[in-house]
Amino acid sequence: MKHNNNNKFCGKIVLLGKSNVGKSTLLNQIIGDKISIVSHKTNTTQTQVIGIQTENNFQLIYIDTPGIYNKKNIYFSINNINQYIKKTIANANVIVFMINQIHFNITDEKILQLITKINKSIIVVINKIDLINNKKLLLPFIQLLHKKNNNLNCIIPISAKKKHNITNLIKEIKTLLPQSRHEYSNNINTTNSLNFTITEIIREKIIYYFHKEIPYIIDIKVESINISSNRNCSIKVLLMVNNYRQKKIIIGEKGEKIKHISTLARKNIEKKILKTVFITIWVITKKK
C-alpha cells in the first residue's frame, strides 16, 4: 500500500516460531524496553505479551507468543500446531515467522506450510545471523526458503541481540499495515499490567538463578500493591511451588536465596515504576 503522510496506519504483528528463536529479544529491542522476559530455557514466554511502537502516523502492535516446541522429543502434531496458529494469528495483519540461524527442521516446515494457507502477510526473519560462522551459507538458505514458498512477502536476516537489520524489518512491516486509526495513545508501549510485569520479573530471576533446579512454570501471584504518597511502593507476592523440596531450594539456608531473588526483582521493579520498592515474597506449596 502506498502511504500518504496524512493518513494513519495501524496493525497487529504476531511474532511466531519455535522456542528460543529470539522473539522476546526482538520485541524488547523494537520497543526499547524490557517487556518480555528472555531466557535460554525452552518456552519461557508463558502467555501473549503485547508491545506497542508508535512512530508518527504508524502504530505497530506486536504480539510475542509462547514458542512452539517439541516436548520429550515428540513434535506437536500437525493438528495441534494448526489449532494453535489459527487462534494466535486470527486478528493479525502481519506474521513475522522467526527461524534460528539456518536451522530449519520439521516444526519450522509445518509452521511455514500452515501460515501460508492463511490469508496474511508473511515476513520470514532469520535471526542470530551473528552466530553463523560461514555467512556464504546464508544466501543459498534464503533461496531455499523462497523455493519452498513463493508467497512470502520478504525474508530478512537479522541479529536481534546485536540490533542488526531491525530497522529494515520495521520498514518492511510498515508497508504491510492497513490504513486505520491508532488503537493506543502515543505514550503507551505495552498493555501489560503492573501485576503481570511484577510476576514476569520475579519469574525471570528464578529462571536465571536456579537454572534446572526449579521448573520455570511456577505460579506467582501478586497479593497486594500499595503505593504511598511519598513515592514508596509495598508489594506482597505469593510464590507457589509443587512440593516442600522445591520450597526448601528457593528459600535456601537461612532464607538467603529468596532474599537474593527479592533484591534482584526489587531493583528491576524500581526501574520500571520509578519508585522505592519494598517487596515481600512468601513461598508456599500448592494445595493438592
Short mmCIF file of the C-alpha atoms (twelve columns), coordinates in Angstrom:
data_MODEL
# 
_entry.id   MODEL 
# 
loop_
_atom_site.group_PDB 
_atom_site.id 
_atom_site.type_symbol 
_atom_site.label_atom_id 
_atom_site.label_alt_id 
_atom_site.label_comp_id 
_atom_site.label_asym_id 
_atom_site.label_seq_id 
_atom_site.Cartn_x 
_atom_site.Cartn_y 
_atom_site.Cartn_z 
_atom_site.pdbx_PDB_model_num 
ATOM 1   C CA . MET A 1   0.000  0.000   0.000  1 
ATOM 2   C CA . LYS A 2   1.254  3.496   -0.848 1 
ATOM 3   C CA . HIS A 3   1.310  5.508   2.347  1 
ATOM 4   C CA . ASN A 4   0.033  9.082   2.487  1 
ATOM 5   C CA . ASN A 5   1.674  11.222  5.181  1 
ATOM 6   C CA . ASN A 6   -1.754 12.496  6.287  1 
ATOM 7   C CA . ASN A 7   -3.184 9.030   6.887  1 
ATOM 8   C CA . LYS A 8   -2.762 6.850   9.954  1 
ATOM 9   C CA . PHE A 9   -1.776 3.194   9.787  1 
ATOM 10  C CA . CYS A 10  -2.147 0.584   12.477 1 
ATOM 11  C CA . GLY A 11  -1.899 -3.188  12.587 1 
ATOM 12  C CA . LYS A 12  -1.129 -6.253  14.672 1 
ATOM 13  C CA . ILE A 13  2.109  -8.142  14.078 1 
ATOM 14  C CA . VAL A 14  2.429  -11.647 15.521 1 
ATOM 15  C CA . LEU A 15  5.917  -12.949 16.311 1 
ATOM 16  C CA . LEU A 16  5.725  -16.677 15.666 1 
ATOM 17  C CA . GLY A 17  8.225  -19.512 15.791 1 
ATOM 18  C CA . LYS A 18  9.817  -22.243 17.834 1 
ATOM 19  C CA . SER A 19  11.103 -21.651 21.341 1 
ATOM 20  C CA . ASN A 20  14.409 -19.822 21.734 1 
ATOM 21  C CA . VAL A 21  14.442 -18.254 18.262 1 
ATOM 22  C CA . GLY A 22  14.632 -14.792 19.840 1 
ATOM 23  C CA . LYS A 23  11.056 -13.490 19.679 1 
ATOM 24  C CA . SER A 24  11.182 -11.826 23.095 1 
ATOM 25  C CA . THR A 25  14.611 -10.331 22.429 1 
ATOM 26  C CA . LEU A 26  13.383 -8.855  19.156 1 
ATOM 27  C CA . LEU A 27  10.274 -7.397  20.789 1 
ATOM 28  C CA . ASN A 28  12.311 -5.781  23.574 1 
ATOM 29  C CA . GLN A 29  14.745 -4.262  21.065 1 
ATOM 30  C CA . ILE A 30  11.951 -2.844  18.906 1 
ATOM 31  C CA . ILE A 31  10.047 -1.340  21.834 1 
ATOM 32  C CA . GLY A 32  13.233 -0.141  23.544 1 
ATOM 33  C CA . ASP A 33  12.115 -1.566  26.861 1 
ATOM 34  C CA . LYS A 34  12.171 -4.968  28.522 1 
ATOM 35  C CA . ILE A 35  8.535  -6.005  28.356 1 
ATOM 36  C CA . SER A 36  9.053  -9.711  27.624 1 
ATOM 37  C CA . ILE A 37  11.392 -11.894 29.651 1 
ATOM 38  C CA . VAL A 38  14.322 -13.557 27.944 1 
ATOM 39  C CA . SER A 39  15.914 -16.876 28.872 1 
ATOM 40  C CA . HIS A 40  17.807 -19.782 27.348 1 
ATOM 41  C CA . LYS A 41  15.130 -22.132 28.726 1 
ATOM 42  C CA . THR A 42  12.507 -23.541 26.388 1 
ATOM 43  C CA . ASN A 43  9.158  -21.755 26.213 1 
ATOM 44  C CA . THR A 44  9.920  -19.061 28.790 1 
ATOM 45  C CA . THR A 45  7.127  -16.832 27.468 1 
ATOM 46  C CA . GLN A 46  4.015  -18.280 29.107 1 
ATOM 47  C CA . THR A 47  1.365  -16.034 27.616 1 
ATOM 48  C CA . GLN A 48  0.976  -13.488 24.858 1 
ATOM 49  C CA . VAL A 49  2.903  -10.289 25.544 1 
ATOM 50  C CA . ILE A 50  1.919  -7.138  23.677 1 
ATOM 51  C CA . GLY A 51  4.309  -4.330  22.788 1 
ATOM 52  C CA . ILE A 52  3.281  -1.095  21.061 1 
ATOM 53  C CA . GLN A 53  5.505  1.028   18.827 1 
ATOM 54  C CA . THR A 54  4.136  4.371   17.631 1 
ATOM 55  C CA . GLU A 55  6.141  6.380   15.120 1 
ATOM 56  C CA . ASN A 56  4.438  9.426   13.589 1 
ATOM 57  C CA . ASN A 57  1.417  8.111   11.674 1 
ATOM 58  C CA . PHE A 58  2.302  4.431   12.200 1 
ATOM 59  C CA . GLN A 59  1.316  2.262   15.153 1 
ATOM 60  C CA . LEU A 60  2.685  -1.271  15.246 1 
ATOM 61  C CA . ILE A 61  1.130  -3.625  17.796 1 
ATOM 62  C CA . TYR A 62  3.469  -6.589  18.339 1 
ATOM 63  C CA . ILE A 63  2.325  -9.840  19.933 1 
ATOM 64  C CA . ASP A 64  5.051  -12.065 21.383 1 
ATOM 65  C CA . THR A 65  3.733  -15.623 21.584 1 
ATOM 66  C CA . PRO A 66  4.813  -18.731 23.506 1 
ATOM 67  C CA . GLY A 67  7.204  -20.761 21.396 1 
ATOM 68  C CA . ILE A 68  6.154  -23.859 19.519 1 
ATOM 69  C CA . TYR A 69  8.405  -26.590 20.794 1 
ATOM 70  C CA . ASN A 70  8.905  -30.322 20.976 1 
ATOM 71  C CA . LYS A 71  8.381  -31.890 24.396 1 
ATOM 72  C CA . LYS A 72  10.355 -35.032 25.200 1 
ATOM 73  C CA . ASN A 73  11.424 -35.188 21.551 1 
ATOM 74  C CA . ILE A 74  7.824  -35.582 20.374 1 
ATOM 75  C CA . TYR A 75  6.859  -32.819 17.975 1 
ATOM 76  C CA . PHE A 76  3.449  -31.213 18.024 1 
ATOM 77  C CA . SER A 77  1.072  -32.995 15.718 1 
ATOM 78  C CA . ILE A 78  0.013  -31.077 12.629 1 
ATOM 79  C CA . ASN A 79  -3.469 -30.623 14.125 1 
ATOM 80  C CA . ASN A 80  -2.139 -29.160 17.390 1 
ATOM 81  C CA . ILE A 81  0.077  -26.682 15.560 1 
ATOM 82  C CA . ASN A 82  -2.785 -25.821 13.219 1 
ATOM 83  C CA . GLN A 83  -5.178 -25.032 16.092 1 
ATOM 84  C CA . TYR A 84  -2.536 -23.024 17.949 1 
ATOM 85  C CA . ILE A 85  -1.576 -20.958 14.903 1 
ATOM 86  C CA . LYS A 86  -5.170 -20.254 13.852 1 
ATOM 87  C CA . LYS A 87  -6.002 -18.962 17.327 1 
ATOM 88  C CA . THR A 88  -2.786 -16.951 17.633 1 
ATOM 89  C CA . ILE A 89  -2.931 -15.136 14.308 1 
ATOM 90  C CA . ALA A 90  -6.705 -14.758 13.938 1 
ATOM 91  C CA . ASN A 91  -6.625 -10.954 14.264 1 
ATOM 92  C CA . ALA A 92  -3.118 -10.362 12.931 1 
ATOM 93  C CA . ASN A 93  -2.274 -8.266  9.880  1 
ATOM 94  C CA . VAL A 94  1.324  -9.437  9.581  1 
ATOM 95  C CA . ILE A 95  3.064  -12.639 10.643 1 
ATOM 96  C CA . VAL A 96  6.756  -12.446 11.466 1 
ATOM 97  C CA . PHE A 97  7.915  -16.059 11.336 1 
ATOM 98  C CA . MET A 98  11.290 -16.371 13.047 1 
ATOM 99  C CA . ILE A 99  13.915 -19.027 12.344 1 
ATOM 100 C CA . ASN A 100 17.040 -19.765 14.365 1 
ATOM 101 C CA . GLN A 101 20.022 -19.124 12.060 1 
ATOM 102 C CA . ILE A 102 19.917 -21.508 9.088  1 
ATOM 103 C CA . HIS A 103 18.406 -24.363 11.100 1 
ATOM 104 C CA . PHE A 104 15.133 -25.405 9.505  1 
ATOM 105 C CA . ASN A 105 13.541 -28.579 10.864 1 
ATOM 106 C CA . ILE A 106 10.205 -30.373 10.642 1 
ATOM 107 C CA . THR A 107 8.497  -27.998 13.089 1 
ATOM 108 C CA . ASP A 108 9.592  -24.964 11.045 1 
ATOM 109 C CA . GLU A 109 8.343  -26.731 7.919  1 
ATOM 110 C CA . LYS A 110 4.922  -27.385 9.458  1 
ATOM 111 C CA . ILE A 111 4.586  -23.801 10.679 1 
ATOM 112 C CA . LEU A 112 5.512  -22.389 7.268  1 
ATOM 113 C CA . GLN A 113 3.061  -24.678 5.474  1 
ATOM 114 C CA . LEU A 114 0.222  -23.712 7.776  1 
ATOM 115 C CA . ILE A 115 0.694  -19.954 7.868  1 
ATOM 116 C CA . THR A 116 0.901  -19.705 4.090  1 
ATOM 117 C CA . LYS A 117 -2.557 -21.310 3.826  1 
ATOM 118 C CA . ILE A 118 -3.997 -18.384 5.779  1 
ATOM 119 C CA . ASN A 119 -4.525 -15.068 4.051  1 
ATOM 120 C CA . LYS A 120 -1.956 -12.984 5.951  1 
ATOM 121 C CA . SER A 121 1.168  -11.042 5.030  1 
ATOM 122 C CA . ILE A 122 4.253  -13.075 5.984  1 
ATOM 123 C CA . ILE A 123 7.786  -11.952 6.705  1 
ATOM 124 C CA . VAL A 124 10.346 -14.645 7.446  1 
ATOM 125 C CA . VAL A 125 13.080 -13.486 9.803  1 
ATOM 126 C CA . ILE A 126 16.346 -15.411 10.015 1 
ATOM 127 C CA . ASN A 127 17.610 -14.486 13.466 1 
ATOM 128 C CA . LYS A 128 21.003 -14.865 15.169 1 
ATOM 129 C CA . ILE A 129 22.978 -14.384 11.963 1 
ATOM 130 C CA . ASP A 130 25.865 -13.180 14.143 1 
ATOM 131 C CA . LEU A 131 26.269 -16.825 15.177 1 
ATOM 132 C CA . ILE A 132 26.575 -18.125 11.610 1 
ATOM 133 C CA . ASN A 133 30.299 -18.682 11.084 1 
ATOM 134 C CA . ASN A 134 30.126 -19.144 7.322  1 
ATOM 135 C CA . LYS A 135 27.991 -16.253 6.026  1 
ATOM 136 C CA . LYS A 136 28.191 -17.709 2.493  1 
ATOM 137 C CA . LEU A 137 25.581 -20.261 3.589  1 
ATOM 138 C CA . LEU A 138 23.010 -17.534 4.200  1 
ATOM 139 C CA . LEU A 139 22.145 -16.690 0.568  1 
ATOM 140 C CA . PRO A 140 21.531 -20.336 -0.510 1 
ATOM 141 C CA . PHE A 141 19.342 -20.756 2.578  1 
ATOM 142 C CA . ILE A 142 17.280 -17.691 1.653  1 
ATOM 143 C CA . GLN A 143 16.915 -19.031 -1.901 1 
ATOM 144 C CA . LEU A 144 15.798 -22.390 -0.491 1 
ATOM 145 C CA . LEU A 145 13.077 -20.708 1.582  1 
ATOM 146 C CA . HIS A 146 11.829 -18.818 -1.479 1 
ATOM 147 C CA . LYS A 147 11.648 -22.109 -3.389 1 
ATOM 148 C CA . LYS A 148 9.694  -23.700 -0.553 1 
ATOM 149 C CA . ASN A 149 7.152  -20.918 -0.732 1 
ATOM 150 C CA . ASN A 150 6.833  -18.069 -3.202 1 
ATOM 151 C CA . ASN A 151 4.010  -16.379 -1.262 1 
ATOM 152 C CA . LEU A 152 6.341  -14.809 1.314  1 
ATOM 153 C CA . ASN A 153 6.436  -11.017 1.325  1 
ATOM 154 C CA . CYS A 154 10.130 -10.995 2.153  1 
ATOM 155 C CA . ILE A 155 12.933 -12.788 4.004  1 
ATOM 156 C CA . ILE A 156 15.097 -10.667 6.285  1 
ATOM 157 C CA . PRO A 157 18.263 -11.820 8.094  1 
ATOM 158 C CA . ILE A 158 18.770 -10.086 11.451 1 
ATOM 159 C CA . SER A 159 20.522 -10.286 14.777 1 
ATOM 160 C CA . ALA A 160 18.024 -9.220  17.430 1 
ATOM 161 C CA . LYS A 161 20.676 -9.356  20.138 1 
ATOM 162 C CA . LYS A 162 23.109 -7.162  18.167 1 
ATOM 163 C CA . LYS A 163 20.309 -4.919  16.797 1 
ATOM 164 C CA . HIS A 164 21.397 -5.705  13.243 1 
ATOM 165 C CA . ASN A 165 18.901 -5.013  10.432 1 
ATOM 166 C CA . ILE A 166 15.952 -4.431  12.789 1 
ATOM 167 C CA . THR A 167 15.303 -1.009  11.217 1 
ATOM 168 C CA . ASN A 168 14.848 -2.633  7.800  1 
ATOM 169 C CA . LEU A 169 12.465 -5.178  9.294  1 
ATOM 170 C CA . ILE A 170 10.317 -2.394  10.762 1 
ATOM 171 C CA . LYS A 171 10.280 -0.586  7.394  1 
ATOM 172 C CA . GLU A 172 9.009  -3.745  5.685  1 
ATOM 173 C CA . ILE A 173 6.316  -4.251  8.313  1 
ATOM 174 C CA . LYS A 174 5.085  -0.674  7.854  1 
ATOM 175 C CA . THR A 175 4.491  -1.265  4.137  1 
ATOM 176 C CA . LEU A 176 2.045  -4.053  5.046  1 
ATOM 177 C CA . LEU A 177 -0.057 -2.167  7.588  1 
ATOM 178 C CA . PRO A 178 -3.652 -1.208  6.753  1 
ATOM 179 C CA . GLN A 179 -4.873 2.360   6.938  1 
ATOM 180 C CA . SER A 180 -6.538 2.587   10.323 1 
ATOM 181 C CA . ARG A 181 -6.858 4.754   13.414 1 
ATOM 182 C CA . HIS A 182 -4.382 4.100   16.221 1 
ATOM 183 C CA . GLU A 183 -5.712 1.853   18.990 1 
ATOM 184 C CA . TYR A 184 -3.478 3.217   21.759 1 
ATOM 185 C CA . SER A 185 -2.175 6.623   22.796 1 
ATOM 186 C CA . ASN A 186 1.357  7.531   21.729 1 
ATOM 187 C CA . ASN A 187 2.921  7.160   25.191 1 
ATOM 188 C CA . ILE A 188 1.871  3.530   25.756 1 
ATOM 189 C CA . ASN A 189 4.407  0.824   24.867 1 
ATOM 190 C CA . THR A 190 2.692  -2.239  26.357 1 
ATOM 191 C CA . THR A 191 -0.677 -3.492  27.551 1 
ATOM 192 C CA . ASN A 192 0.984  -5.467  30.340 1 
ATOM 193 C CA . SER A 193 -0.485 -4.664  33.739 1 
ATOM 194 C CA . LEU A 194 1.772  -3.845  36.712 1 
ATOM 195 C CA . ASN A 195 0.800  -7.185  38.274 1 
ATOM 196 C CA . PHE A 196 1.871  -9.024  35.132 1 
ATOM 197 C CA . THR A 197 5.143  -7.096  34.944 1 
ATOM 198 C CA . ILE A 198 5.986  -7.908  38.576 1 
ATOM 199 C CA . THR A 199 5.268  -11.619 38.188 1 
ATOM 200 C CA . GLU A 200 7.335  -11.827 34.994 1 
ATOM 201 C CA . ILE A 201 10.304 -10.041 36.593 1 
ATOM 202 C CA . ILE A 202 10.235 -12.497 39.506 1 
ATOM 203 C CA . ARG A 203 9.852  -15.451 37.119 1 
ATOM 204 C CA . GLU A 204 12.883 -14.283 35.135 1 
ATOM 205 C CA . LYS A 205 15.032 -14.029 38.278 1 
ATOM 206 C CA . ILE A 206 14.027 -17.528 39.369 1 
ATOM 207 C CA . ILE A 207 14.818 -18.965 35.928 1 
ATOM 208 C CA . TYR A 208 18.209 -17.232 35.869 1 
ATOM 209 C CA . TYR A 209 19.182 -18.047 39.462 1 
ATOM 210 C CA . PHE A 210 18.012 -21.650 39.769 1 
ATOM 211 C CA . HIS A 211 18.519 -22.912 36.205 1 
ATOM 212 C CA . LYS A 212 17.356 -26.558 36.206 1 
ATOM 213 C CA . GLU A 213 16.696 -26.868 39.954 1 
ATOM 214 C CA . ILE A 214 13.209 -25.372 39.722 1 
ATOM 215 C CA . PRO A 215 10.690 -25.747 36.865 1 
ATOM 216 C CA . TYR A 216 10.075 -22.391 35.193 1 
ATOM 217 C CA . ILE A 217 6.311  -22.999 35.041 1 
ATOM 218 C CA . ILE A 218 5.509  -21.881 38.568 1 
ATOM 219 C CA . ASP A 219 2.571  -19.948 39.941 1 
ATOM 220 C CA . ILE A 220 3.318  -16.389 41.019 1 
ATOM 221 C CA . LYS A 221 0.523  -14.251 42.449 1 
ATOM 222 C CA . VAL A 222 0.730  -10.600 43.439 1 
ATOM 223 C CA . GLU A 223 -1.303 -10.389 46.647 1 
ATOM 224 C CA . SER A 224 -1.163 -6.611  47.040 1 
ATOM 225 C CA . ILE A 225 0.432  -3.416  45.713 1 
ATOM 226 C CA . ASN A 226 0.299  -0.333  47.917 1 
ATOM 227 C CA . ILE A 227 1.696  2.917   46.526 1 
ATOM 228 C CA . SER A 228 2.039  5.670   49.124 1 
ATOM 229 C CA . SER A 229 2.143  9.413   48.541 1 
ATOM 230 C CA . ASN A 230 5.879  9.592   49.366 1 
ATOM 231 C CA . ARG A 231 6.866  7.563   46.278 1 
ATOM 232 C CA . ASN A 232 7.159  4.273   48.150 1 
ATOM 233 C CA . CYS A 233 5.610  1.045   46.900 1 
ATOM 234 C CA . SER A 234 4.994  -2.050  49.030 1 
ATOM 235 C CA . ILE A 235 4.425  -5.333  47.203 1 
ATOM 236 C CA . LYS A 236 3.420  -8.710  48.616 1 
ATOM 237 C CA . VAL A 237 3.842  -11.774 46.400 1 
ATOM 238 C CA . LEU A 238 2.955  -15.444 46.773 1 
ATOM 239 C CA . LEU A 239 5.261  -17.909 45.034 1 
ATOM 240 C CA . MET A 240 3.592  -21.320 44.826 1 
ATOM 241 C CA . VAL A 241 5.755  -24.388 44.211 1 
ATOM 242 C CA . ASN A 242 4.860  -28.050 43.748 1 
ATOM 243 C CA . ASN A 243 6.396  -29.564 46.882 1 
ATOM 244 C CA . TYR A 244 8.418  -28.988 50.031 1 
ATOM 245 C CA . ARG A 245 11.706 -29.852 48.285 1 
ATOM 246 C CA . GLN A 246 11.228 -27.002 45.801 1 
ATOM 247 C CA . LYS A 247 10.209 -24.674 48.631 1 
ATOM 248 C CA . LYS A 248 13.397 -25.505 50.515 1 
ATOM 249 C CA . ILE A 249 15.543 -24.898 47.398 1 
ATOM 250 C CA . ILE A 250 14.009 -21.484 46.683 1 
ATOM 251 C CA . ILE A 251 14.163 -20.259 50.286 1 
ATOM 252 C CA . GLY A 252 17.713 -21.519 50.787 1 
ATOM 253 C CA . GLU A 253 19.623 -21.829 54.046 1 
ATOM 254 C CA . LYS A 254 18.511 -19.092 56.448 1 
ATOM 255 C CA . GLY A 255 16.475 -17.597 53.597 1 
ATOM 256 C CA . GLU A 256 19.490 -16.305 51.648 1 
ATOM 257 C CA . LYS A 257 18.234 -17.433 48.219 1 
ATOM 258 C CA . ILE A 258 14.765 -15.903 48.415 1 
ATOM 259 C CA . LYS A 259 16.366 -12.708 49.779 1 
ATOM 260 C CA . HIS A 260 18.645 -12.616 46.739 1 
ATOM 261 C CA . ILE A 261 15.702 -13.167 44.347 1 
ATOM 262 C CA . SER A 262 13.751 -10.407 46.137 1 
ATOM 263 C CA . THR A 263 16.668 -7.972  45.834 1 
ATOM 264 C CA . LEU A 264 17.137 -8.630  42.116 1 
ATOM 265 C CA . ALA A 265 13.399 -8.302  41.466 1 
ATOM 266 C CA . ARG A 266 13.119 -5.138  43.586 1 
ATOM 267 C CA . LYS A 267 15.849 -3.366  41.597 1 
ATOM 268 C CA . ASN A 268 14.153 -4.196  38.291 1 
ATOM 269 C CA . ILE A 269 10.704 -3.143  39.513 1 
ATOM 270 C CA . GLU A 270 12.104 0.161   40.802 1 
ATOM 271 C CA . LYS A 271 13.499 0.889   37.340 1 
ATOM 272 C CA . LYS A 272 10.084 0.189   35.846 1 
ATOM 273 C CA . ILE A 273 7.899  2.240   38.163 1 
ATOM 274 C CA . LEU A 274 10.461 4.854   39.321 1 
ATOM 275 C CA . LYS A 275 9.567  4.381   42.992 1 
ATOM 276 C CA . THR A 276 11.261 2.940   46.059 1 
ATOM 277 C CA . VAL A 277 10.014 -0.638  46.314 1 
ATOM 278 C CA . PHE A 278 9.637  -2.856  49.367 1 
ATOM 279 C CA . ILE A 279 8.851  -6.409  48.305 1 
ATOM 280 C CA . THR A 280 7.928  -9.469  50.361 1 
ATOM 281 C CA . ILE A 281 7.847  -12.876 48.694 1 
ATOM 282 C CA . TRP A 282 6.198  -15.760 50.545 1 
ATOM 283 C CA . VAL A 283 6.959  -19.271 49.271 1 
ATOM 284 C CA . ILE A 284 4.225  -21.859 49.791 1 
ATOM 285 C CA . THR A 285 3.438  -25.317 48.444 1 
ATOM 286 C CA . LYS A 286 0.388  -25.757 46.237 1 
ATOM 287 C CA . LYS A 287 -2.657 -27.351 47.774 1 
ATOM 288 C CA . LYS A 288 -3.232 -30.865 46.488 1 
# 
